[in-house]
């Protein structure tokens, strides 16, 4: 991962995406096919909006991530024992205080995820995935990082 003008550049190509798809097929979907009596609950990690703001260069990374997740959702449609859970359409990722760093959320998210599995909520399907990603994209685009930037500047840490 390179750093460029404060934005992470994810240098994925379509070949890389195909490699990731192949890994998902081998390490998730092949097992789901081999063990149809086992329920596979796949939880998409909920990264902070700050992370998504920093990781975007013309929404390049976001679109590649969406393409991969859509592949997973569409592929899981054929397997009754696989469910995909997503939480990025919730307000949780808006609050940086919910995270230990830009990627790792607090333990309360684990409870939300377990409740979703128990109650069969937050399940992503081919029918609801476009709306889910639309909400997520709007939340990323509308996230105001200025208060955080001002707080960092005020701390004087950049002066060292």
Rosetta blueprint (number, residue, H / E / L):
1 X L
2 X E
3 X E
4 X E
5 X L
6 X L
7 X E
8 X E
9 X E
10 X L
11 X L
12 X L
13 X L
14 X H
15 X H
16 X H
17 X H
18 X H
19 X H
20 X H
21 X H
22 X H
23 X H
24 X H
25 X H
26 X H
27 X H
28 X H
29 X H
30 X H
31 X H
32 X H
33 X H
34 X H
35 X L
36 X L
37 X L
38 X L
39 X L
40 X E
41 X E
42 X E
43 X E
44 X L
45 X L
46 X L
47 X L
48 X L
49 X H
50 X H
51 X H
52 X H
53 X H
54 X H
55 X L
56 X L
57 X L
58 X L
59 X L
60 X H
61 X H
62 X H
63 X H
64 X H
65 X H
66 X H
67 X H
68 X H
69 X H
70 X H
71 X H
72 X H
73 X H
74 X H
75 X H
76 X H
77 X L
78 X L
79 X L
80 X L
81 X L
82 X E
83 X E
84 X E
85 X E
86 X L
87 X L
88 X L
89 X L
90 X L
91 X H
92 X H
93 X H
94 X H
95 X L
96 X H
97 X H
98 X H
99 X E
100 X L
101 X L
102 X L
103 X L
104 X L
105 X E
106 X L
107 X H
108 X H
109 X H
110 X H
111 X H
112 X H
113 X H
114 X H
115 X H
116 X H
117 X H
118 X H
119 X H
120 X L
121 X L
122 X L
123 X E
124 X E
125 X L
126 X L
127 X L
128 X L
129 X H
130 X H
131 X H
132 X H
133 X H
134 X H
135 X H
136 X H
137 X H
138 X H
139 X H
140 X H
141 X H
142 X H
143 X L
144 X L
145 X L
146 X H
147 X H
148 X H
149 X H
150 X H
151 X H
152 X H
153 X H
154 X H
155 X H
156 X L
157 X H
158 X H
159 X H
160 X L
